[in-house]
Amino acid sequence: MKLHFDIQKTMAAVAFLMDRSSGQLDMFLGLKSLYLADKGLLTKRGKTITGDSFRSLPKGPVIWNTYKLFKGTADRVLQAEWDKVFSERVDHSIHALKKVRIDILSQTEMEALASAQDEILSIAPWEIADWLHKTCPEWVDPNGKSRPIEPETILRNAGHSDEEIAQIAESESLLKRTRALLGMV
């Protein structure tokens, strides 16, 4: 199943978390919050906020394009769009350079983000990676590199049937075709 990355929703989600964190966002805590929110919505509603792909890294799972955006190593076009909105990392944190519209997020998406962030912040920072390793069965030790996590694996681990997974995949495919027709690719 291929998810479809949405830079606008991703930036809105980052800005939402940033607003809840006194105007700046730690890369590690932000990425873990975004991962949990996307994973939670995928298992509950069959879609994510960001449309980003999932990857295992040594310190736990992340959403991959967003990780690269934070690091400044994303696709040139995506990185340029991100860099207009968010600062470079200073002490592993970023802040907004201009106002970001968060009203493109649904109430459910904002609740998922808030809940995920609260959960991550309730854990001692030095324990987060180990906690994620234990609570995210889709995470596989990438031996110092990165390794893809398929959405189907997350869905199966959450108890979804093959039929439900196929329906979610078809919905994602339909979304991609609709976006292409509307010129939103």
N, C-alpha and C positions, 0 to 999 in steps of 0.2 A: 504494500500500500504506500503510495506516495502522497505525502502531505504537501500543501502548497503555501510556502512562506509568504507572509503578509507583513511587509516592513512597517506599514502604517500602524497596524494593530500591535506589532511588537514594540514600536516606539511609544505608543499609548500605554502599553502595559508597563514598560520601564518607567515612564513618567508617573504613572499611578503609584508604583512602589516607591519611587523617589519622593513623591509628595508625602507619603506616609513615613519617610525617613529623614525628615528635616531638610529636604532639598538636595540631598546627595545620596548616591547609591553605591554601596560596596559591590564590586564585581562578583565575588564569590557568593555572598549572601543573596544578591539579586538573581544570579543565574540559578541557584538552587531553588529559590522561590518560584521563578518562572517555570522551571522544570516541573516542580510539584503541581503548580496550577495547571499547566498544560496536560500533564499526565492525569490529574484528577478529572478534568473536563473530558478528556478522551475516553476514560473509562465510564463516566456517568452519562455523557451526552453524545459521544461518538465524534467529537471535533475538538480541536484545540483553539487556544486564543491566537497563537502566533503562526501556526502552520509549519513550524520549524521541525527539522529532523532531530531525532534523539541520538545521543552518543554516550558511550561509557568512557570516562577519563579516570585516571588513577584516583582522584579525589571525589569520585562519584559521578552520577549522570548529569548531563547538561543538554540544553538545546543548542545545536551546533552553529547555525548561522549567527545567532545572537552572541555566542561565545566569541566567534571570530570578529564580530562588530566591536565588542568590548576591547578585544586585543588589537584592533586596527588592521586586521588581515583579511577582511571579508572581500567578496566580489567588489570590484572597483565602483560600480554604479551604486550598489547598496551602501558601501562604505561612505561614499560622497554624500548620500542622503542622510545617513546617520550623523556624520561629522558636522552637518549644518545645524543639527539639533542638540547634540551632546558634546561635552568637553572631552579632551583627552583624559586618560586616567592619571590621577595624582593620588599617590598612596593607595592604589587599587580602587579608588572611587571616582565616579563621574558626577557631573551636575548638568542641568539643562542650560543651554545657551539662549534658548527662547521658549516661549510658552508652547506646550504640546497639548493638542486636543485629546482629552481622555474620554470625551463623550461618545466616541465611536465604540467604546467598550460597553457591553451589556451589563446590567446589574448582576447577573449570574457570573460573568467574567470578573467583575470587580470583587465580588464576594470570594471567588476562588483564589484570586491573587492575594487578597487580604488574609484569608485563612492560611494559605501556603506561607506567606511571609511571617505571620504570627507563629506558625509551627517552627519554621527555621530559626527565628529569633528566640524561641524558647529553649534552644539547645546551645550549650556552650560552643563557641566557634571552633575550638580544637576537637570537638566531638562530632561535628556535622558529617564529615566524610565517612567515618565509621558507622554512624547512624544510618546514612543513606545506603551504604553497602549492605547493612542488615535488613533494611526495610524496603528496599527496591530489588525484588528478585530478578528483574530484567537486567540489572547491572552485572556485567561480567568483567573481571579484572583484565584490562587491556595491556598489561605488562609494560607500563610506561608510555604507551601510545594512546590511540583512540580506537574505538570499535563501535560500529553502528548498533543501535537498538531499534529493532523493527516495531512499528506500532502494533502489529499483530501479536507480538510477544507480550506487550503490556496488556493488551485486551484479553489474551488467553489467561494470563496470570490473574486478571480481575474476574475471570469466570465467564467471559463471553464465548458463545458457541461459534463454530466456523461459519454458520449461516449469518449470525449477527455481524461478524467481522466482514464477511463478503458484502453485506448491506452498507456498512460504514465505508468500505473501500469504494463501492459504487457511488455513494453520496459524494465522496471526495473527488471522484472522477467527473461527476456531473458539475460540481462546483468549478473545477478547472475549465471545463468546456464553456460554462456560462461566462466565466471571467474572460475567456479568450474572445467570445462573441461580443462582449461589452468593451473590449479593448483594455481590460484591466490586468493583463498578464504581467 
